[in-house]
Amino acid sequence: MRFLLINPWIYDFAAYDLWMKPLGLLYLSSVFKAYGHEVQLIDCLDSFDRDGRFGTHRLHAEEVKKPLPLSSVPRRYKRYGMPLDEFSGLLEKQQVPDAICLTSMMTYWYPGVQKAVEFCRSRFPEVPIYLGGVYATLCPEHASHILPEVTLLPGFGIDSLFQQCLPGSSSYPKGWKCEDGGLFSYEPDYGLYPDLVSASILTSIGCPLHCTYCASRTLQPAFIQRPVADVLTEIDHLIDTTGVGDIAFYDDALLWNRERHAKPLFQAIWERNYSVRFHLPNGIHIREIDEELASLLFSCHVETLRLSFESSSPDRQKDSSSKASVQDLERAVKLFVRSGYRASSLHVYVLMGLPGQSLAEVRESAAFVHSLGCQVDLAEYSPVPHTVEFKRSLAINSAIAEEPLLQNNTIFPLLSDRADFRAMEQYKSRVSQKNKQLK
């Protein structure tokens, strides 16, 4: 069989490349190829612009008309990714596939999925199209309504995809588990990229925490960590076959179970002395940091560190997940600085815009982070279906349940109070100025 995999465009007010790769599709490719099938990939977010720092790149962008629900937002709306004519040209060159598989990310990026389906249906009117990923899992009713001709694969729905596309086989992956032929028995198929300069990997799937704003438990109920030896084999193979200079870990809980997972992993990475840089763009759990682990991360050339702090408010910390306190952050920063990092190189996530959260709380949290000499990364709240905070957000505007575009972190403040939106925009500018002063 012949499979066409597609990573669609981003439609948003802003988008950045932080080593993004469609890992789900790349795992699918490895499985299909293992069963003797042919695979082609069109990644709308891939780019030949390599001017970004540490192997990142600027996404090509074109301004487009704002959908009606977003018409009141005083910012330009863009499509990020390859030009439409380039995508159309790539489709025209494809032989007729037996199936088309699309992934999806943010719920409010669904116009990119719509556009990709529109092109595919025009070019291959009889070919079945499958959609998985975050949007398909969190908003299946909406996706079914706007894409009635597409087969949804929510959650780990690829079981049904394998059943249909790998007929006669009973050994296809039944989940992410590392043993018995699970998806983690394979490696992402980076051979699909002819000009790869950076890559992303997973050492685990899921998260043991249950934060009020996060849908990780819905997307992946189980928390599964791969054997360290398997991760190292993947890194060895990735470097040997592609020559990448930058590798990002995209785990939700990379440092969890540090004595049996994170420490052995980075100890082995240090011993191998890889000539690559490593990056941790997802917020790491700072309570897991001790002197040994901080030193290992520095010695392994981990260049990008994002620390998950959320808020200095004890009430917010207790309500959300009790993930980190001000004492935890202060201790972690001291350990990182002692290991060799500059405080100004550390980025700390501070939540902003949660239902009921005052701007004063955000100011206090950011001021504390700045007092430690660290950069503040304001994590603007986006209502995520199937979370506690989403239920609270419905009281502000129930329309977010029907229209995923309204779940965008840029527009959500506008749904409650324009004055709040203006105040937040002004404050974001002040935080940015303070960050620059610290560099």
Kinemage of the C-alpha trace (Angstrom):
@kinemage 1
@onewidth
@group {chain A} dominant
@subgroup {mainchain}
@vectorlist {calphas} color= white
{ca met a 1} P 0.000 0.000 0.000
{ca arg a 2} L 0.978 3.617 -0.473
{ca phe a 3} L 0.456 6.177 2.331
{ca leu a 4} L 0.608 9.970 2.131
{ca leu a 5} L 1.237 11.683 5.482
{ca ile a 6} L 0.523 15.400 5.886
{ca asn a 7} L 1.426 17.889 8.617
{ca pro a 8} L -0.873 20.867 7.868
{ca trp a 9} L -0.426 24.624 8.177
{ca ile a 10} L -0.812 26.775 11.268
{ca tyr a 11} L -3.450 29.533 11.137
{ca asp a 12} L -2.832 31.976 13.976
{ca phe a 13} L -1.767 35.480 14.988
{ca ala a 14} L 1.752 34.249 15.748
{ca ala a 15} L 3.710 31.021 15.374
{ca tyr a 16} L 7.275 30.019 16.154
{ca asp a 17} L 9.424 27.042 15.325
{ca leu a 18} L 10.803 25.395 18.460
{ca trp a 19} L 12.110 22.238 16.792
{ca met a 20} L 8.551 21.225 15.866
{ca lys a 21} L 8.205 17.863 14.156
{ca pro a 22} L 5.065 15.732 13.578
{ca leu a 23} L 6.314 12.864 15.734
{ca gly a 24} L 3.054 10.920 15.533
{ca leu a 25} L 3.273 10.802 11.745
{ca leu a 26} L 6.953 9.861 11.869
{ca tyr a 27} L 6.189 6.905 14.138
{ca leu a 28} L 3.364 5.882 11.783
{ca ser a 29} L 5.782 5.967 8.857
{ca ser a 30} L 8.174 3.609 10.637
{ca val a 31} L 5.357 1.147 11.309
{ca phe a 32} L 4.057 1.260 7.730
{ca lys a 33} L 7.541 0.783 6.301
{ca ala a 34} L 8.183 -2.128 8.682
{ca tyr a 35} L 5.196 -3.844 7.065
{ca gly a 36} L 6.564 -3.213 3.590
{ca his a 37} L 4.447 -0.215 2.612
{ca glu a 38} L 5.469 2.981 0.801
{ca val a 39} L 5.301 6.324 2.605
{ca gln a 40} L 5.526 9.948 1.480
{ca leu a 41} L 5.418 13.011 3.755
{ca ile a 42} L 4.367 16.588 3.075
{ca asp a 43} L 5.269 18.726 6.075
{ca cys a 44} L 3.773 22.167 5.551
{ca leu a 45} L 5.879 23.503 8.433
{ca asp a 46} L 9.225 22.314 7.128
{ca ser a 47} L 11.462 25.050 5.766
{ca phe a 48} L 14.777 25.563 4.061
{ca asp a 49} L 15.338 28.810 5.986
{ca arg a 50} L 18.045 27.753 8.438
{ca asp a 51} L 18.922 31.166 9.826
{ca gly a 52} L 17.292 30.567 13.201
{ca arg a 53} L 19.193 29.950 16.403
{ca phe a 54} L 20.042 26.358 17.322
{ca gly a 55} L 18.535 24.822 14.198
{ca thr a 56} L 15.179 26.611 14.394
{ca his a 57} L 13.804 28.617 11.491
{ca arg a 58} L 11.360 31.341 10.623
{ca leu a 59} L 8.077 30.012 9.330
{ca his a 60} L 6.943 31.393 6.003
{ca ala a 61} L 3.796 33.449 6.663
{ca glu a 62} L 1.043 34.978 4.541
{ca glu a 63} L -1.659 37.242 5.923
{ca val a 64} L -5.168 35.880 5.381
{ca lys a 65} L -8.656 37.107 6.107
{ca lys a 66} L -9.710 36.621 9.710
{ca pro a 67} L -12.596 34.208 10.272
{ca leu a 68} L -15.709 35.923 11.613
{ca pro a 69} L -15.214 34.768 15.237
{ca leu a 70} L -11.797 36.455 15.226
{ca ser a 71} L -12.790 39.654 13.418
{ca ser a 72} L -12.575 41.796 16.569
{ca val a 73} L -8.960 40.902 17.346
{ca pro a 74} L -6.704 43.897 16.571
{ca arg a 75} L -3.899 41.778 15.113
{ca arg a 76} L -3.032 40.307 11.741
{ca tyr a 77} L -4.077 36.707 11.114
{ca lys a 78} L -1.701 34.547 9.092
{ca arg a 79} L -1.205 31.160 7.527
{ca tyr a 80} L 2.181 29.777 8.551
{ca gly a 81} L 3.963 27.210 6.416
{ca met a 82} L 4.683 26.485 2.789
{ca pro a 83} L 2.900 28.549 0.115
{ca leu a 84} L -0.321 27.025 -1.191
{ca asp a 85} L 0.993 26.687 -4.739
{ca glu a 86} L 4.009 24.740 -3.453
{ca phe a 87} L 1.732 22.372 -1.567
{ca ser a 88} L -0.492 21.964 -4.613
{ca gly a 89} L 2.552 21.214 -6.744
{ca leu a 90} L 3.743 18.539 -4.331
{ca leu a 91} L 0.300 16.936 -4.357
{ca glu a 92} L 0.252 16.880 -8.151
{ca lys a 93} L 3.543 14.970 -8.175
{ca gln a 94} L 2.199 12.257 -5.856
{ca gln a 95} L 1.048 8.927 -7.186
{ca val a 96} L -2.470 8.090 -6.036
{ca pro a 97} L -2.117 6.884 -2.425
{ca asp a 98} L -4.219 4.187 -0.802
{ca ala a 99} L -4.746 6.377 2.249
{ca ile a 100} L -3.990 9.917 3.430
{ca cys a 101} L -3.169 10.494 7.120
{ca leu a 102} L -3.221 13.992 8.614
{ca thr a 103} L -2.210 15.100 12.071
{ca ser a 104} L -3.544 18.076 14.027
{ca met a 105} L -2.237 20.175 16.875
{ca met a 106} L -3.863 23.160 18.581
{ca thr a 107} L -7.648 23.031 18.442
{ca tyr a 108} L -7.798 26.574 17.035
{ca trp a 109} L -5.428 25.680 14.190
{ca tyr a 110} L -8.109 23.575 12.532
{ca pro a 111} L -8.369 25.881 9.467
{ca gly a 112} L -5.029 24.397 8.415
{ca val a 113} L -6.532 20.915 8.552
{ca gln a 114} L -9.546 22.134 6.563
{ca lys a 115} L -7.325 23.593 3.873
{ca ala a 116} L -5.238 20.423 3.573
{ca val a 117} L -8.373 18.249 3.311
{ca glu a 118} L -9.766 20.592 0.645
{ca phe a 119} L -6.634 20.180 -1.492
{ca cys a 120} L -6.479 16.420 -0.955
{ca arg a 121} L -10.140 15.871 -1.757
{ca ser a 122} L -9.747 17.861 -4.975
{ca arg a 123} L -6.646 15.949 -6.060
{ca phe a 124} L -7.641 12.485 -4.801
{ca pro a 125} L -11.458 12.435 -4.558
{ca glu a 126} L -11.735 8.690 -3.868
{ca val a 127} L -8.875 8.230 -1.415
{ca pro a 128} L -9.825 7.768 2.274
{ca ile a 129} L -8.541 10.490 4.606
{ca tyr a 130} L -7.750 9.874 8.276
{ca leu a 131} L -7.261 12.574 10.926
{ca gly a 132} L -5.573 12.098 14.291
{ca gly a 133} L -3.804 14.322 16.793
{ca val a 134} L -4.810 16.866 19.401
{ca tyr a 135} L -7.697 18.612 17.609
{ca ala a 136} L -9.224 15.283 16.534
{ca thr a 137} L -9.035 14.041 20.140
{ca leu a 138} L -10.213 17.127 22.030
{ca cys a 139} L -12.853 18.363 19.567
{ca pro a 140} L -14.165 15.259 17.747
{ca glu a 141} L -17.721 16.589 17.417
{ca his a 142} L -16.529 19.798 15.795
{ca ala a 143} L -14.135 17.936 13.497
{ca ser a 144} L -16.867 15.503 12.439
{ca his a 145} L -19.162 18.426 11.653
{ca ile a 146} L -16.770 20.403 9.449
{ca leu a 147} L -15.005 17.369 7.945
{ca pro a 148} L -17.771 14.793 7.424
{ca glu a 149} L -15.790 12.966 4.739
{ca val a 150} L -12.802 12.361 7.035
{ca thr a 151} L -12.367 9.387 9.379
{ca leu a 152} L -11.366 10.587 12.845
{ca leu a 153} L -8.793 8.724 14.922
{ca pro a 154} L -9.113 10.339 18.377
{ca gly a 155} L -6.822 9.329 21.192
{ca phe a 156} L -4.974 6.197 20.198
{ca gly a 157} L -7.459 5.631 17.397
{ca ile a 158} L -4.680 4.527 15.093
{ca asp a 159} L -5.562 1.000 16.270
{ca ser a 160} L -8.485 1.175 13.852
{ca leu a 161} L -6.191 2.639 11.175
{ca phe a 162} L -3.846 -0.327 11.488
{ca gln a 163} L -6.772 -2.731 11.405
{ca gln a 164} L -7.951 -1.232 8.110
{ca cys a 165} L -4.576 -0.564 6.508
{ca leu a 166} L -2.615 -3.595 7.719
{ca pro a 167} L -5.162 -6.326 6.934
{ca gly a 168} L -4.349 -9.842 7.998
{ca ser a 169} L -1.857 -8.755 10.636
{ca ser a 170} L -2.453 -9.097 14.351
{ca ser a 171} L 0.951 -7.807 15.420
{ca tyr a 172} L 0.555 -4.100 14.713
{ca pro a 173} L 1.194 -1.688 17.635
{ca lys a 174} L -1.636 -1.664 20.205
{ca gly a 175} L -0.331 1.353 22.106
{ca trp a 176} L 2.787 3.302 23.016
{ca lys a 177} L 4.194 0.613 25.318
{ca cys a 178} L 7.844 -0.261 24.828
{ca glu a 179} L 7.413 -4.011 24.709
{ca asp a 180} L 5.269 -6.391 22.649
{ca gly a 181} L 5.470 -4.295 19.498
{ca gly a 182} L 4.165 -0.989 20.868
{ca leu a 183} L 4.929 2.247 19.024
{ca phe a 184} L 7.943 2.857 21.269
{ca ser a 185} L 9.429 -0.303 19.755
{ca tyr a 186} L 9.997 1.860 16.677
{ca glu a 187} L 11.875 5.095 16.048
{ca pro a 188} L 10.486 8.213 14.307
{ca asp a 189} L 11.231 8.040 10.594
{ca tyr a 190} L 13.481 11.058 10.084
{ca gly a 191} L 14.591 9.622 6.759
{ca leu a 192} L 11.542 11.406 5.329
{ca tyr a 193} L 13.451 14.706 5.631
{ca pro a 194} L 16.213 15.150 3.055
{ca asp a 195} L 17.669 18.265 4.698
{ca leu a 196} L 17.376 17.734 8.450
{ca val a 197} L 19.260 20.067 10.807
{ca ser a 198} L 17.311 19.474 14.027
{ca ala a 199} L 15.055 16.813 15.468
{ca ser a 200} L 12.674 16.136 18.353
{ca ile a 201} L 12.441 12.956 20.382
{ca leu a 202} L 10.329 11.496 23.176
{ca thr a 203} L 11.702 9.534 26.112
{ca ser a 204} L 8.201 9.187 27.563
{ca ile a 205} L 4.542 9.730 26.785
{ca gly a 206} L 1.899 11.198 29.079
{ca cys a 207} L 2.325 12.920 32.454
{ca pro a 208} L 1.878 11.767 36.063
{ca leu a 209} L 0.464 15.154 37.129
{ca his a 210} L -3.060 16.440 36.575
{ca cys a 211} L -2.818 20.218 36.162
{ca thr a 212} L -6.087 22.120 35.896
{ca tyr a 213} L -5.201 23.714 32.547
{ca cys a 214} L -3.646 20.693 30.790
{ca ala a 215} L -5.284 17.869 28.806
{ca ser a 216} L -2.314 15.512 28.862
{ca arg a 217} L -4.318 12.875 30.741
{ca thr a 218} L -7.033 12.997 28.076
{ca leu a 219} L -4.588 12.788 25.198
{ca gln a 220} L -2.565 9.989 26.806
{ca pro a 221} L -4.026 8.492 30.019
{ca ala a 222} L -0.972 6.359 30.832
{ca phe a 223} L 2.480 7.674 31.735
{ca ile a 224} L 5.081 5.483 30.032
{ca gln a 225} L 8.848 5.982 30.143
{ca arg a 226} L 11.096 4.293 27.602
{ca pro a 227} L 14.143 2.282 28.638
{ca val a 228} L 17.160 4.594 28.689
{ca ala a 229} L 19.076 2.187 26.432
{ca asp a 230} L 16.391 2.524 23.732
{ca val a 231} L 16.536 6.330 23.872
{ca leu a 232} L 20.314 6.278 23.518
{ca thr a 233} L 20.080 3.920 20.542
{ca glu a 234} L 17.678 6.361 18.892
{ca ile a 235} L 19.993 9.333 19.526
{ca asp a 236} L 22.979 7.356 18.166
{ca his a 237} L 21.051 6.435 15.025
{ca leu a 238} L 19.705 9.954 14.558
{ca ile a 239} L 23.145 11.530 14.736
{ca asp a 240} L 24.821 8.852 12.602
{ca thr a 241} L 22.233 8.951 9.800
{ca thr a 242} L 21.246 12.623 9.669
{ca gly a 243} L 24.086 14.641 11.188
{ca val a 244} L 21.661 16.900 13.093
{ca gly a 245} L 23.221 19.526 15.329
{ca asp a 246} L 20.254 20.092 17.641
{ca ile a 247} L 17.909 17.670 19.407
{ca ala a 248} L 14.883 18.696 21.477
{ca phe a 249} L 13.198 16.539 24.112
{ca tyr a 250} L 9.430 16.962 23.867
{ca asp a 251} L 8.392 15.009 26.971
{ca asp a 252} L 5.733 16.386 29.275
{ca ala a 253} L 7.637 14.986 32.280
{ca leu a 254} L 11.229 14.408 31.212
{ca leu a 255} L 12.725 14.654 34.704
{ca trp a 256} L 10.133 12.550 36.477
{ca asn a 257} L 11.570 9.469 38.197
{ca arg a 258} L 14.964 11.156 37.938
{ca glu a 259} L 17.062 8.477 39.639
{ca arg a 260} L 15.967 5.756 37.220
{ca his a 261} L 15.359 7.820 34.112
{ca ala a 262} L 16.711 11.363 33.737
{ca lys a 263} L 19.995 10.904 35.568
{ca pro a 264} L 21.010 7.651 33.833
{ca leu a 265} L 19.990 9.170 30.486
{ca phe a 266} L 22.043 12.351 30.806
{ca gln a 267} L 24.932 10.537 32.444
{ca ala a 268} L 25.135 8.298 29.364
{ca ile a 269} L 24.778 11.292 27.034
{ca trp a 270} L 27.693 12.967 28.823
{ca glu a 271} L 29.815 9.836 28.543
{ca arg a 272} L 29.123 9.603 24.797
{ca asn a 273} L 30.199 13.231 24.348
{ca tyr a 274} L 27.824 13.903 21.452
{ca ser a 275} L 28.713 16.883 19.278
{ca val a 276} L 25.140 18.188 19.352
{ca arg a 277} L 23.167 20.668 21.418
{ca phe a 278} L 20.125 19.565 23.410
{ca his a 279} L 16.987 21.570 24.196
{ca leu a 280} L 14.134 21.271 26.709
{ca pro a 281} L 11.400 23.560 25.301
{ca asn a 282} L 8.627 22.073 27.458
{ca gly a 283} L 8.524 23.265 31.045
{ca ile a 284} L 10.576 20.948 33.248
{ca his a 285} L 9.516 20.024 36.770
{ca ile a 286} L 11.854 22.084 38.927
{ca arg a 287} L 11.291 20.031 42.069
{ca glu a 288} L 13.208 17.232 40.359
{ca ile a 289} L 16.340 19.372 40.045
{ca asp a 290} L 19.192 18.567 42.396
{ca glu a 291} L 22.879 19.420 42.196
{ca glu a 292} L 23.811 16.284 40.266
{ca leu a 293} L 21.077 16.669 37.657
{ca ala a 294} L 21.737 20.391 37.138
{ca ser a 295} L 25.423 19.636 36.578
{ca leu a 296} L 24.606 16.830 34.132
{ca leu a 297} L 22.327 19.051 32.046
{ca phe a 298} L 25.025 21.706 31.789
{ca ser a 299} L 27.740 19.153 30.957
{ca cys a 300} L 25.550 17.625 28.224
{ca his a 301} L 25.241 20.974 26.408
{ca val a 302} L 21.556 21.464 27.185
{ca glu a 303} L 21.312 24.964 25.732
{ca thr a 304} L 17.593 25.628 26.141
{ca leu a 305} L 15.939 25.296 29.532
{ca arg a 306} L 12.319 26.192 30.215
{ca leu a 307} L 11.335 25.953 33.889
{ca ser a 308} L 7.709 25.334 34.820
{ca phe a 309} L 6.813 27.693 37.663
{ca glu a 310} L 3.290 28.958 36.891
{ca ser a 311} L 2.694 31.418 39.765
{ca ser a 312} L 4.077 32.783 43.017
{ca ser a 313} L 0.592 32.680 44.539
{ca pro a 314} L 0.282 29.828 47.085
{ca asp a 315} L -3.448 29.630 46.375
{ca arg a 316} L -2.825 29.267 42.626
{ca gln a 317} L -0.137 26.653 43.209
{ca lys a 318} L -2.425 24.594 45.438
{ca asp a 319} L -5.374 24.875 43.058
{ca ser a 320} L -3.450 24.006 39.918
{ca ser a 321} L -1.160 21.094 40.780
{ca ser a 322} L 1.189 22.086 43.608
{ca lys a 323} L 3.894 21.608 41.003
{ca ala a 324} L 6.319 24.240 42.270
{ca ser a 325} L 6.675 26.869 44.980
{ca val a 326} L 8.773 30.029 45.097
{ca gln a 327} L 11.250 28.134 47.255
{ca asp a 328} L 11.487 25.379 44.628
{ca leu a 329} L 12.251 27.904 41.898
{ca glu a 330} L 14.789 29.820 43.973
{ca arg a 331} L 16.600 26.588 44.857
{ca ala a 332} L 16.586 25.321 41.245
{ca val a 333} L 17.976 28.590 39.872
{ca lys a 334} L 20.787 28.543 42.437
{ca leu a 335} L 21.664 24.965 41.456
{ca phe a 336} L 21.674 25.792 37.738
{ca val a 337} L 23.869 28.854 38.286
{ca arg a 338} L 26.237 26.826 40.439
{ca ser a 339} L 26.487 24.233 37.658
{ca gly a 340} L 27.548 26.855 35.097
{ca tyr a 341} L 24.386 28.396 33.628
{ca arg a 342} L 23.820 32.132 33.649
{ca ala a 343} L 20.586 33.031 35.408
{ca ser a 344} L 19.648 35.202 32.424
{ca ser a 345} L 19.818 32.139 30.159
{ca leu a 346} L 17.068 30.406 32.145
{ca his a 347} L 13.495 30.925 30.937
{ca val a 348} L 10.678 30.530 33.463
{ca tyr a 349} L 7.059 29.978 32.460
{ca val a 350} L 4.558 32.212 34.278
{ca leu a 351} L 0.856 31.654 33.650
{ca met a 352} L -1.261 34.605 32.556
{ca gly a 353} L -4.949 34.931 31.769
{ca leu a 354} L -6.401 32.022 33.722
{ca pro a 355} L -10.091 32.393 34.623
{ca gly a 356} L -10.271 34.568 37.707
{ca gln a 357} L -6.550 35.350 37.690
{ca ser a 358} L -5.708 38.991 38.339
{ca leu a 359} L -2.997 40.847 36.480
{ca ala a 360} L -1.586 41.755 39.890
{ca glu a 361} L -0.871 38.056 40.516
{ca val a 362} L 0.960 37.814 37.199
{ca arg a 363} L 2.978 40.956 37.968
{ca glu a 364} L 4.002 39.581 41.360
{ca ser a 365} L 5.025 36.234 39.855
{ca ala a 366} L 7.024 37.835 37.036
{ca ala a 367} L 8.710 40.263 39.417
{ca phe a 368} L 9.880 37.341 41.551
{ca val a 369} L 11.319 35.553 38.513
{ca his a 370} L 13.083 38.719 37.374
{ca ser a 371} L 14.485 39.192 40.886
{ca leu a 372} L 16.300 35.889 40.399
{ca gly a 373} L 17.834 37.232 37.192
{ca cys a 374} L 15.828 34.882 34.929
{ca gln a 375} L 13.821 35.498 31.768
{ca val a 376} L 10.028 35.479 32.108
{ca asp a 377} L 8.106 33.540 29.472
{ca leu a 378} L 4.451 34.493 29.839
{ca ala a 379} L 2.359 31.409 29.111
{ca glu a 380} L -0.902 32.956 27.977
{ca tyr a 381} L -3.867 30.813 28.905
{ca ser a 382} L -5.706 28.934 26.205
{ca pro a 383} L -8.941 27.126 27.164
{ca val a 384} L -8.270 23.427 26.532
{ca pro a 385} L -11.308 21.119 26.336
{ca his a 386} L -11.656 18.388 28.969
{ca thr a 387} L -9.783 20.359 31.636
{ca val a 388} L -10.857 21.942 34.915
{ca glu a 389} L -9.975 25.424 33.685
{ca phe a 390} L -12.053 24.892 30.533
{ca lys a 391} L -15.134 24.304 32.652
{ca arg a 392} L -14.379 27.517 34.521
{ca ser a 393} L -13.868 29.334 31.211
{ca leu a 394} L -17.354 28.353 30.067
{ca ala a 395} L -18.728 30.731 32.676
{ca ile a 396} L -16.909 33.566 30.900
{ca asn a 397} L -18.098 32.630 27.426
{ca ser a 398} L -19.874 29.371 26.662
{ca ala a 399} L -19.225 29.808 22.913
{ca ile a 400} L -15.730 28.362 23.362
{ca ala a 401} L -17.316 24.910 23.556
{ca glu a 402} L -18.793 25.265 20.079
{ca glu a 403} L -16.074 27.221 18.261
{ca pro a 404} L -12.440 26.139 18.788
{ca leu a 405} L -11.186 29.377 17.211
{ca leu a 406} L -12.266 31.069 20.433
{ca gln a 407} L -9.899 28.822 22.378
{ca asn a 408} L -6.956 30.797 20.990
{ca asn a 409} L -4.897 32.383 23.765
{ca thr a 410} L -4.845 35.660 21.851
{ca ile a 411} L -8.615 36.092 21.716
{ca phe a 412} L -9.746 34.562 25.000
{ca pro a 413} L -9.071 37.739 27.076
{ca leu a 414} L -11.234 39.681 24.614
{ca leu a 415} L -14.185 37.452 25.407
{ca ser a 416} L -14.367 38.798 28.934
{ca asp a 417} L -13.090 42.370 28.985
{ca arg a 418} L -11.389 44.551 26.361
{ca ala a 419} L -9.779 46.591 29.131
{ca asp a 420} L -8.146 43.408 30.448
{ca phe a 421} L -6.896 42.628 26.958
{ca arg a 422} L -5.285 46.068 26.576
{ca ala a 423} L -3.730 45.873 30.033
{ca met a 424} L -2.297 42.438 29.292
{ca glu a 425} L -0.838 43.589 25.968
{ca gln a 426} L 0.830 46.560 27.653
{ca tyr a 427} L 2.191 44.377 30.426
{ca lys a 428} L 3.594 41.829 27.941
{ca ser a 429} L 5.579 44.661 26.382
{ca arg a 430} L 7.031 45.674 29.758
{ca val a 431} L 8.043 42.076 30.515
{ca ser a 432} L 9.751 41.841 27.153
{ca gln a 433} L 11.717 45.035 27.859
{ca lys a 434} L 12.787 43.736 31.272
{ca asn a 435} L 13.901 40.434 29.737
{ca lys a 436} L 16.108 42.307 27.266
{ca gln a 437} L 17.710 44.274 30.089
{ca leu a 438} L 18.704 41.024 31.799
{ca lys a 439} L 20.435 39.528 28.759
